[in-house]
Structures are given as structure tokens and as C-alpha cells.
């Protein structure tokens, strides 16, 4: 379809062309291993088999004690959901239940009878809000409790229907942990965003169990001690608590816990206690009176799995950095995430045979990961630099814009560029001859071996693009073309400054009202694209220079024909963070699914 129109502010020729062809490909993940693990469980009576749930909806299976992992079933059984709790049914030991909450709200409950190969939903009657946790009742088949944003819900028919059990208690909100006493099975304790509550009649009535527990203490987990009836440990945002009388009174312990936010807990068969914090794993040998950190303090330990049949094995599920395994009772931990591709990718770049992948928010494995065979394999080595914002290659040398300065690779090592300081670098741009770095308030250009400030006589630079012979920059008001001796204001159809990308020899301008291109020529006209993208992601390719993100859809823009080719992504387009076309393949970086690789048509 083609249409032409005239737009105000001079003569803007608007040309819209929509391609009927659809781009499709077989996708596979690049082998960069890691994961944001939010739930971890050992299969009953099978201590070498474990399941792990992630923040992006994956469920992984290990059949060798956590040394390696594979998809339990579908590669993405719960797209867009956080698998916040996995728990096996004490009345049906082969059934595993999952509590799910959506990143943008909502919640679900599901179960599987085949270790995650297939899942069945059990959410009828639950509110459209996050479900954080689940608990089942030994000896009472079909009875479940779900902890949600608005309190506790109960089911008597295996999740076929649900009833709100705490509707008259407004303070019982955001229930993130639940515990059912295995002896007194009508007794349920619920940990909320502030304190703990207890029911002694199967959830019909509730009362706070506050004695000894500080107000505004979110209770992340409730863990009983085997063979000690009535003893329960609560891990909270304010260290850990112990009760020996089923919650009547609580005693807080924090000596040696340098980090107060304790999100996981586990007792070991030898009597030691483990507390997982957002700054490492701690152990106590004196029933919680004192604690000592073991392992890497950069790990945020979200879940701990142990089994008495393997007393020296400790499996940790961490935030961003996958699985860490100890087989010697915690003396030594190693990363064992092979098969997990639940990583957050910030940027992609290629130089020679090296594919550079910026992995963010992955604890001790955050940084630049490198493949020396253009993405086929990764050796697990990486450069631990600060959170990466952007990547580019200039005259064969990679540069990384980060939250704490600009870094350049010299040999295989990365070094911070001193003249730009340690503040956030928003963009790093190269046209092959010129290298420019943009911060939130300034522009810098590489002159010789050093960066110098490039004058910009407008408001704070919002976006920039380099075309041969000119630097184009927007602020909140307009668009400017900068050369060595001129600073021209350029009229645009965008209504404000907008965002910029380079399309080889063309400029792309985009904003809320649409997207336009033009050549770097004073007489050039703006040409409107056939889409209004929310974001534009550069690909580094001359033919398809950008990937357009339009809500949950994506399309490649073909520069010469000015057509848009829809892309059949395996994930929602809103989760795309980076793109690169390399060797006839489209590589897509994502916010939780790693790097996905698909072949171009």
C-alpha cells in the first residue's frame, strides 16, 4: 500500500510503503549460560533431580544434582510470568505446583504431573493479581493456600475454585510466604509485607503473631526444622527470626549478618543453618546466635535446595547469576548453569571473529561475554565491568558505555577512559572516522588518543547520531546538525526533539508521533515510515539497519526499498533490548531470554 501527503512546516513529502512479506525463522538461544532463579525444589524421593523456576517464565530440570540443566518441557512455559514458588504436593508426590506473578500485574496457579513437561492452570476464582506463594496440606488432598497481593486464598478442590480467606483483614496484604504445620494441619502461618499472621482453623479466622517481630518486616520464607515440632525460622527484610512455639513468640537474630535483607533459608542435616541474603550466603553453627558469610558476597541468594539423602550438597538459586553448587557442605561453590539461558542482555557488537555480549544484572557474572567464533560457542570467561548501556566498535577497538564511565578494550582487557570520569555514559557512537560519547548533559569526541568536550549550545543532549560529515543531536525542543564550523537547527515533523539512529547514509528520527528518514542534504525531504515504533534498535546492518519495536510486535526496516518486514519473534517484542545482524542471522538480545538467533530469509 502506498500513499502520499503534504504535511505542514514547509513541504514534507510523506511516503508510506508496507511490505506484505513476513520474516520468519527457526530460533535458538546462544550458549550464554545463567539465570535469574526465583524458585528451586528437589524432587521427593529423587535427590538428584531438581526443578528451577525463573523470573522470565522458564522452568528448568536437572537430573544430575544441579550440575547441568535443560528445559523441563516447553522452552518458555510461562512467558511474562515470574515463577516465584515451586512446591511438590505431599498427597501426590509426582505433582508439582507453581505460583506465578506477572511483571505487569496479574497472577496464576498451575500444576504439572510430569516434572514440568506440561502444565494445567488452576486459577479460576483467584483475583487478577500476583500469586507469590503456595502451600499444601498433608493428609488433606485438594486443600491449597495461595498467598496473593490481597491476602490468602484457599481451595478445597485442588485449585478448581478459590475463596478469599482474609478479606476482612486489610493488613494481610502481599502474602509472600505460607507454612502449614504437618502435625496440626489446620494451623497456617502467613508471612506478609509487614509481619506474620496465623490461623488455627484452616484459614477461617486469623490473628497476628507479632510478639518479638518488628513491624514492617516482610516475611520472605517460613522454614520448619525437621524433628523439632513448633520450631520455624522466618527470613525477612530485617534479618532472621526463630519461633519454637508455632509463632506465639519470635526471637530475632542478626549477629554477623552484614546484610539485613534475607530472602531464603534452609537447615542442613548436620544442624547448621543457612541464610541467603542479597549479599551472599551465611551459615550458623550455634542455632542462629551468630552467622558467618560463606561463598561469594556478590551473590543474591533467592532460594536454597537441600536433601537429607545428599547431606553435603547445597544448591543455590541466585538473582541473575544462575545456579551455584557445593558438594562439600559449603566449603566451595561453583557455577553450574549450563543449559540455562535466562540472562539479561544490554548490547551486542562484533569485531573480527569476536561477538561481544553485554550481560547485566547477573551478580558476579555481569560484564562483557565474548565468543571468538562469532557466537557459536562461549568459553564462560568475561570482563566484569559496570552495568553496560551501549556498545560500539571504532577502528577495530570496542568501546562500552556504562553506568560508571566509558570503557575501551585494549587487547582482551577493558579499561576505563579517565577523561570522562565515572558517571553514566548514555551513548557511544562511531561512523568509522569519528567517535562521540554522550552523557546526560554533555558531548565528547575522541581527538587523537583523548576525549575532549564538543560544544553544544542547546539544552541537555537527548539523542545523537553520526552521519559522515555531521553530528546530529536532539534536545527536548529540537534537532540540530553540527559540523566543524556550523550548528544548524533542522525543522522536523516530530513536534519535539525525538530520538535518532543512523541508517547507513540516512538519518532516522522517531518519537510518539511516528518515524521519519532523510538524507544528509540541506534540500532533503522527510520520508515517513509505515509504523510508529515505541523503540528503534540498531542492527549494524546496511540493508536492515534497525529493528522497529511496536508494542508486542517487531519489524525490520529495509533501507533501500523503505519497506517494513514483520519479524516473527519467539518472545514479546517489548522484551527486546539489542539486535545485531551477523553472517546472515538476526541476533536479538532480550531482557530475560538471553541472545536469540534466527536465520534471515
Rosetta blueprint (number, residue, H / E / L):
1 X L
2 X E
3 X E
4 X E
5 X E
6 X E
7 X E
8 X L
9 X L
10 X L
11 X L
12 X E
13 X E
14 X E
15 X E
16 X E
17 X E
18 X L
19 X L
20 X L
21 X L
22 X E
23 X E
24 X L
25 X L
26 X L
27 X E
28 X E
29 X E
30 X L
31 X L
32 X L
33 X L
34 X E
35 X L
36 X L
37 X E
38 X E
39 X E
40 X E
41 X E
42 X E
43 X L
44 X L
45 X L
46 X L
47 X L
48 X L
49 X L
50 X E
51 X E
52 X E
53 X E
54 X E
55 X L
56 X L
57 X L
58 X L
59 X E
60 X E
61 X E
62 X E
63 X L
64 X L
65 X L
66 X L
67 X L
68 X L
69 X L
70 X E
71 X E
72 X L
73 X L
74 X L
75 X L
76 X L
77 X L
78 X L
79 X L
80 X L
81 X E
82 X E
83 X E
84 X E
85 X E
86 X E
87 X E
88 X E
89 X E
90 X L
91 X L
92 X E
93 X E
94 X E
95 X E
96 X E
97 X E
98 X E
99 X E
100 X E
101 X E
102 X E
103 X L
104 X L
105 X L
106 X L
107 X E
108 X E
109 X E
110 X E
111 X E
112 X E
113 X L
114 X L
115 X L
116 X L
117 X L
118 X L
119 X L
120 X E
121 X E
122 X L
123 X L
124 X L
125 X L
126 X L
127 X L
128 X L
129 X L
130 X L
131 X E
132 X E
133 X E
134 X E
135 X E
136 X E
137 X L
138 X L
139 X L
140 X L
141 X L
142 X L
143 X L
144 X E
145 X E
146 X E
147 X E
148 X E
149 X L
150 X L
151 X E
152 X E
153 X E
154 X E
155 X E
156 X L
157 X L
158 X L
159 X L
160 X L
161 X L
162 X L
163 X E
164 X E
165 X L
166 X L
167 X L
168 X L
169 X L
170 X L
171 X L
172 X L
173 X L
174 X L
175 X L
176 X L
177 X E
178 X E
179 X E
180 X E
181 X L
182 X L
183 X L
184 X L
185 X L
186 X L
187 X L
188 X E
189 X E
190 X E
191 X E
192 X L
193 X L
194 X L
195 X L
196 X E
197 X E
198 X E
199 X E
200 X L
201 X L
202 X L
203 X L
204 X L
205 X L
206 X L
207 X E
208 X E
209 X L
210 X L
211 X L
212 X L
213 X L
214 X L
215 X L
216 X L
217 X L
218 X L
219 X E
220 X E
221 X E
222 X E
223 X E
224 X E
225 X L
226 X L
227 X L
228 X L
229 X L
230 X L
231 X L
232 X E
233 X E
234 X E
235 X E
236 X E
237 X L
238 X L
239 X E
240 X E
241 X E
242 X E
243 X E
244 X L
245 X L
246 X L
247 X L
248 X L
249 X L
250 X L
251 X E
252 X E
253 X E
254 X L
255 X L
256 X L
257 X L
258 X L
259 X L
260 X L
261 X L
262 X E
263 X E
264 X E
265 X E
266 X E
267 X E
268 X L
269 X L
270 X L
271 X L
272 X L
273 X E
274 X E
275 X E
276 X E
277 X E
278 X L
279 X L
280 X E
281 X E
282 X E
283 X E
284 X E
285 X L
286 X L
287 X L
288 X L
289 X L
290 X L
291 X L
292 X E
293 X E
294 X E
295 X L
296 X L
297 X L
298 X L
299 X L
300 X L
301 X E
302 X E
303 X E
304 X E
305 X E
306 X E
307 X E
308 X L
309 X L
310 X E
311 X E
312 X E
313 X E
314 X E
315 X E
316 X E
317 X E
318 X E
319 X L
320 X L
321 X L
322 X L
323 X E
324 X E
325 X E
326 X E
327 X L
328 X L
329 X L
330 X L
331 X L
332 X L
333 X L
334 X E
335 X E
336 X L
337 X L
338 X L
339 X L
340 X L
341 X E
342 X L
343 X L
344 X E
345 X E
346 X E
347 X E
348 X E
349 X E
350 X E
351 X E
352 X L
353 X L
354 X E
355 X E
356 X E
357 X E
358 X E
359 X E
360 X E
361 X L
362 X L
363 X H
364 X H
365 X H
366 X L
367 X E
368 X E
369 X E
370 X E
371 X E
372 X L
373 X L
374 X L
375 X L
376 X L
377 X L
378 X L
379 X L
380 X L
381 X L
382 X E
383 X E
384 X L
385 X L
386 X L
387 X L
388 X E
389 X E
390 X E
391 X E
392 X E
393 X E
394 X E
395 X L
396 X L
397 X E
398 X E
399 X E
400 X E
401 X E
402 X E
403 X L
404 X L
405 X E
406 X E
407 X E
408 X E
409 X E
410 X E
411 X L
412 X L
413 X E
414 X E
415 X E
416 X E
417 X L
418 X H
419 X H
420 X H
421 X L
422 X L
423 X L
424 X L
425 X L
426 X L
427 X E
428 X E
429 X E
430 X E
431 X L
432 X L
433 X L
434 X L
435 X E
436 X E
437 X E
438 X E
439 X L
440 X L
441 X L
442 X L
443 X E
444 X E
445 X E
446 X E
447 X E
448 X L
449 X L
450 X E
451 X E
452 X E
453 X E
454 X E
455 X L
456 X L
457 X L
458 X L
459 X L
460 X L
461 X L
462 X L
463 X E
464 X E
465 X E
466 X E
467 X E
468 X L
469 X L
470 X E
471 X E
472 X E
473 X E
474 X E
475 X L
476 X L
477 X L
478 X L
479 X E
480 X E
481 X E
482 X E
483 X L
484 X L
485 X L
486 X L
487 X E
488 X E
489 X E
490 X E
491 X L
492 X L
493 X L
494 X L
495 X L
496 X L
497 X L
498 X L
499 X E
500 X E
501 X E
502 X E
503 X E
504 X L
505 X L
506 X E
507 X E
508 X E
509 X E
510 X E
511 X E
512 X L
513 X L
514 X E
515 X E
516 X E
517 X E
518 X E
519 X E
520 X L
521 X L
522 X L
523 X L
524 X L
525 X L
526 X L
527 X E
528 X E
529 X L
530 X L
531 X L
532 X L
533 X L
534 X L
535 X E
536 X E
537 X E
538 X E
539 X L
540 X L
541 X L
542 X L
543 X L
544 X L
545 X L
546 X E
547 X E
548 X E
549 X E
550 X E
551 X L
552 X L
553 X E
554 X E
555 X E
556 X E
557 X E
558 X E
559 X L
560 X L
561 X L
562 X L
563 X E
564 X E
565 X E
566 X E
567 X E
568 X L
569 X L
570 X L
571 X L
572 X L
573 X H
574 X H
575 X H
576 X E
577 X E
578 X E
579 X E
580 X E
581 X E
582 X E
583 X L
584 X L
585 X E
586 X E
587 X E
588 X E
589 X E
590 X E
591 X E
592 X L
593 X L
594 X L
595 X E
596 X E
597 X E
598 X E
599 X E
600 X L
601 X L
